């Protein structure tokens, strides 16, 4: 049995080379998509271990994107990231965060991904 590296899909309109490099260095297979529609199409074709929503584009907000992704892959962990300058937003506030999910700042995401990189996702076994 061969260990498969964990796959992460980042949904963000701008590539962050530092984050991408850190994730690749930590052993993640990184798929960067620029909007929610592309993320949904990609998830229909591939399985991911984690999705991170940073900016989802103009056609679909974070909540709608979250629920569409969960409809396709029910067990997919999804992390929504807010920018530090955001004081109000579609995922801001207790009532608008989806059940069994969390809202992170960019700094909080870095710490969370470090924990995940050293956890069960690396030990996930798959077909040869």
C-alpha positions in Angstrom: 0.0 0.0 0.0 1.3 3.4 -1.0 0.7 6.6 1.1 -1.0 9.3 -0.9 -0.1 12.9 -0.1 -3.1 15.0 1.0 -4.8 17.1 -1.6 -5.9 20.7 -0.9 -8.0 23.0 -3.0 -7.6 26.7 -2.4 -10.3 29.0 -3.7 -8.9 32.4 -4.1 -8.8 35.0 -6.9 -5.1 35.7 -6.3 -2.3 33.1 -6.0 -0.3 33.5 -2.8 3.1 32.0 -3.7 4.3 31.9 -0.1 1.3 29.9 1.1 1.5 27.6 -1.9 5.2 27.0 -1.3 4.7 26.3 2.4 1.9 23.8 1.7 3.9 22.0 -1.0 6.9 21.9 1.4 4.6 20.4 4.0 3.7 17.6 1.6 0.3 18.8 0.3 -0.7 18.5 -3.4 -2.0 22.1 -4.0 -4.8 22.9 -6.5 -5.4 26.6 -6.8 -8.7 27.7 -8.3 -9.8 31.3 -8.9 -13.6 31.2 -8.3 -16.4 29.1 -6.8 -17.7 27.8 -10.2 -14.3 26.3 -11.0 -14.0 24.8 -7.5 -17.3 23.1 -7.9 -16.5 21.7 -11.3 -13.1 20.5 -10.1 -14.6 18.8 -7.0 -17.0 16.9 -9.3 -14.0 15.4 -11.1 -11.5 14.9 -8.2 -11.5 14.1 -4.5 -9.8 16.5 -2.0 -8.8 16.2 1.6 -9.4 19.8 2.4 -10.9 23.0 0.8 -10.0 26.5 1.8 -12.3 29.4 0.8 -10.4 32.7 0.7 -12.3 34.5 -2.1 -15.0 32.9 -4.2 -15.6 35.4 -7.0 -18.6 37.6 -7.8 -21.2 35.0 -8.8 -21.3 33.0 -5.6 -20.6 34.0 -2.0 -18.7 31.8 0.6 -21.8 30.3 2.1 -23.3 29.2 -1.2 -19.9 27.8 -2.2 -19.5 26.0 1.1 -22.9 24.3 0.7 -22.3 23.4 -2.9 -18.9 21.8 -2.1 -20.5 19.8 0.8 -23.3 18.6 -1.5 -20.7 17.1 -3.8 -18.3 15.7 -1.1 -20.1 15.5 2.2 -17.1 14.6 4.3 -14.9 17.4 2.8 -13.5 19.7 5.5 -13.9 23.3 4.4 -12.2 26.2 6.0 -13.4 29.8 5.3 -10.7 32.4 5.7 -11.5 36.1 6.2 -9.1 38.9 5.5 -8.0 40.9 8.6 -9.5 44.1 7.2 -13.0 42.5 6.9 -15.2 43.5 9.8 -18.4 42.4 8.1 -18.9 39.6 5.6 -21.0 36.7 4.5 -19.2 34.3 6.9 -18.8 36.8 9.7 -20.8 36.3 12.9 -22.2 33.3 14.7 -25.4 32.9 12.8 -23.8 32.9 9.3 -21.1 30.3 9.9 -22.2 26.9 8.7 -22.7 24.2 11.3 -19.6 22.1 12.3 -17.3 24.6 10.6 -15.1 27.5 11.6 -14.0 30.8 10.4 -10.2 31.6 10.4 -8.0 34.6 9.7 -5.1 34.1 7.3 -2.8 33.8 10.3 -5.1 31.2 11.9 -5.1 29.2 8.7 -1.3 28.9 8.7 -1.3 27.4 12.2 -4.2 25.1 11.4 -2.6 23.8 8.2 0.6 23.1 10.2 -1.4 20.9 12.6 -3.1 19.1 9.7 0.2 18.5 7.9 1.5 16.6 10.9 -1.8 14.7 11.4 -3.9 11.9 10.0 -4.1 13.2 6.5 -0.5 12.2 5.8 -1.2 8.7 7.1 -4.1 8.2 4.7 -3.6 5.1 2.6 -4.8 4.7 -0.9 -4.5 2.4 -3.9 -1.1 1.8 -5.4 
